[in-house]
Amino acid sequence: MAEPTNVLELSDVHKSYGTGSPLEVEILHGIDLRLQRGEFAALIGPSGSGKSTLLNLIGLLDRPTGGHLAIDGQPTSGLDDTGLTRLRGRRIGFVFQHHLLIPAFTALENVMMPMLVDRGRPDAEMRERAATLLEQVGLGERMNNPASQLSGGQQQRVAIARALVMRPSLVLADEPTGNLDTHSADGVFALMREINVARQTTFLIVTHDPRLAQRCDRHIELVDGRIVADRPN
């Protein structure tokens, strides 16, 4: 069966907090967005525009108040929490500004974590897959080093390998270079781009860095909970 072209589909998605109360506030107002397989897009917008709320919905960390959201053709509205967790773990990878590694664990152990959560116990195939990814991100010689002994750029490379270990269709990167110097940031961006091209993995990168956004293929601009621009770069 052919894989669906759209990795992500949002149709008329709304998100409110305090629903039904006098203090109800709508943060997202009818978002329509589709990302196809292999796209490399930037989500931009000022602070308070709703980017974090939208990212939480796309990452299945929260549920929309209304509208349709699907990952790889799978509608999410009918899924319970267990179903959402399973879909998120197997289809979506996350890279954060703060890489959120476990400092005392080795690079290899950190990359294996999503597979351990999914399967419950380590095995040789997990170790081999994690080791191969660390080789691909240039850390083959550091895979047995504790994360605390790695530089910021190296830790972010481990975080990217961890995001990819379940072979997700979509990677959400939230300010992935925000804590890095220019040289390390360029290296991390180049790595994400290389993976995007080689694997046709879709990337949605949330950034305030105009230099980074300019290097993406598509700009999606969010202002006051609405997409005000969506254009190729």
C-alpha positions in Angstrom: 0.0 0.0 0.0 1.4 3.4 -0.9 2.2 5.8 1.9 0.0 8.8 2.2 1.4 12.0 0.6 0.4 14.2 3.5 2.3 13.4 6.6 0.4 16.1 8.5 -3.2 17.4 7.9 -4.9 20.1 10.0 -8.4 21.3 8.9 -10.2 24.1 10.7 -8.3 23.3 13.9 -9.2 25.4 17.0 -7.8 25.4 20.5 -9.4 27.1 23.5 -8.6 27.0 27.2 -11.2 27.3 29.9 -13.9 26.0 27.5 -17.4 26.7 28.7 -16.3 29.1 31.4 -16.5 32.9 31.5 -12.7 32.9 31.2 -12.6 30.9 27.9 -9.8 32.0 25.6 -9.4 30.8 22.1 -5.7 30.6 21.1 -5.9 29.0 17.7 -8.6 30.1 15.2 -9.2 27.7 12.4 -5.8 26.4 11.4 -5.5 24.8 8.0 -2.1 23.2 7.3 -0.7 20.3 5.3 2.8 19.0 5.2 3.8 16.5 2.5 6.5 13.8 2.8 10.0 15.3 2.6 9.1 18.9 3.2 11.4 21.1 5.2 9.4 24.0 6.7 9.8 26.8 9.2 7.1 27.9 11.5 7.7 31.5 12.5 5.8 34.2 14.4 6.1 36.6 17.3 6.0 35.5 20.9 2.4 34.8 21.9 1.3 34.0 18.4 0.3 30.4 19.3 3.4 28.5 18.0 3.9 26.5 21.1 0.2 25.6 21.3 0.2 24.6 17.6 3.3 22.5 18.1 1.8 20.7 21.1 -1.3 19.8 19.0 0.8 18.5 16.1 3.0 16.6 18.5 -0.2 15.0 20.0 0.8 16.4 23.5 -2.6 18.2 23.6 -5.9 17.8 21.8 -7.6 20.5 19.7 -11.0 21.9 20.8 -12.3 21.5 17.3 -11.3 20.5 13.7 -9.5 17.6 12.1 -5.9 16.5 12.7 -4.3 13.5 11.1 -0.8 12.1 11.1 0.2 9.9 8.1 -3.5 9.7 7.2 -4.5 8.5 10.7 -7.2 10.8 12.2 -6.5 11.5 15.8 -9.9 12.6 17.1 -11.0 9.0 17.9 -7.9 7.9 19.6 -7.7 7.5 23.4 -4.6 8.5 25.3 -2.9 5.2 24.7 -3.5 5.4 21.0 -2.2 9.0 20.9 0.9 7.9 22.8 1.5 5.0 20.5 1.0 7.2 17.3 3.3 9.9 18.7 6.0 7.5 19.7 6.1 5.8 16.3 5.4 8.6 13.9 6.8 11.8 15.4 10.3 12.7 16.5 11.1 15.7 18.7 14.1 18.0 18.9 14.1 20.7 21.6 16.1 23.8 22.3 17.2 22.1 25.5 18.1 18.6 24.3 16.7 16.9 27.4 19.2 14.1 27.5 19.8 12.0 30.6 23.3 13.3 31.7 24.5 10.1 33.3 23.4 7.9 30.4 25.7 7.3 27.4 24.9 8.7 24.0 23.9 5.2 22.9 21.5 4.7 25.9 19.9 8.1 25.3 19.3 7.3 21.6 17.8 3.9 22.6 15.3 5.5 25.0 12.3 5.8 22.6 12.7 2.2 21.6 12.8 1.1 25.2 9.6 3.0 25.9 8.0 1.3 22.9 9.2 -2.2 23.5 10.0 -2.5 27.2 13.4 -4.1 27.1 16.7 -3.6 25.2 17.9 -6.0 22.5 20.7 -6.2 20.0 18.6 -4.7 17.2 18.0 -1.6 19.3 21.7 -1.2 20.0 22.6 -1.7 16.4 20.0 0.9 15.2 21.1 3.5 17.8 24.8 2.9 17.0 24.2 3.3 13.3 22.4 6.6 13.8 25.2 7.9 16.0 27.7 7.0 13.3 25.5 8.9 10.8 25.5 12.0 13.0 29.3 11.9 13.4 29.4 10.6 17.0 30.4 6.9 16.4 33.5 7.4 18.6 31.5 9.1 21.4 28.6 6.7 21.6 29.8 5.3 25.0 30.5 8.7 26.5 28.0 10.0 29.1 25.9 12.8 27.7 27.4 15.1 30.3 30.8 14.8 28.7 29.6 16.0 25.3 29.6 19.5 24.0 26.4 21.4 23.3 26.5 20.7 19.6 27.3 17.0 20.2 24.4 16.7 22.6 22.1 18.2 20.0 23.3 15.6 17.5 22.5 12.9 20.0 19.0 14.5 20.4 18.5 14.4 16.6 19.6 10.7 16.5 17.1 10.0 19.3 14.4 11.8 17.4 15.0 9.6 14.4 15.5 6.2 16.0 11.8 5.2 15.6 12.0 6.2 11.9 9.3 8.8 12.2 7.5 10.4 9.3 7.6 13.9 11.0 10.2 15.6 13.1 9.2 18.6 15.1 12.2 20.8 16.0 11.5 23.6 18.5 14.3 26.2 18.4 16.8 23.4 17.8 19.8 25.7 17.5 18.7 28.3 20.1 21.4 27.4 22.6 24.3 26.8 20.2 27.0 29.1 18.8 26.9 29.9 15.1 29.3 27.2 14.1 27.5 24.5 16.0 24.1 25.8 14.9 25.2 25.6 11.2 26.4 22.0 11.8 23.1 20.9 13.4 21.1 22.6 10.6 23.1 20.9 7.9 22.6 17.5 9.6 18.8 18.0 9.7 18.8 19.0 6.1 21.0 16.0 5.1 18.6 13.6 6.9 15.6 15.4 5.3 17.0 14.8 1.8 18.3 11.3 2.4 15.3 9.8 4.2 12.5 12.1 3.0 11.7 12.8 6.6 9.4 15.8 7.0 10.7 18.6 9.3 8.8 21.4 10.9 11.2 23.8 12.5 9.9 26.4 15.0 12.4 29.3 15.1 12.9 33.0 15.9 16.2 33.0 13.9 15.5 34.6 10.5 18.9 33.2 9.2 17.7 29.7 9.9 14.2 30.3 8.6 15.6 31.6 5.3 17.4 28.2 4.7 14.1 26.3 4.9 12.0 25.5 1.8 8.8 26.9 3.2 7.7 29.7 5.6 4.5 29.3 7.7 3.9 32.4 9.6 1.5 32.4 12.6 0.2 35.7 14.1 -2.5 35.8 16.9 -3.5 32.2 16.4 -3.9 32.4 12.6 -1.7 31.5 9.7 -1.2 34.8 7.9 1.4 33.6 5.4 2.4 30.3 3.9 4.9 30.5 1.1 7.9 28.8 -0.5 11.2 30.3 0.3 
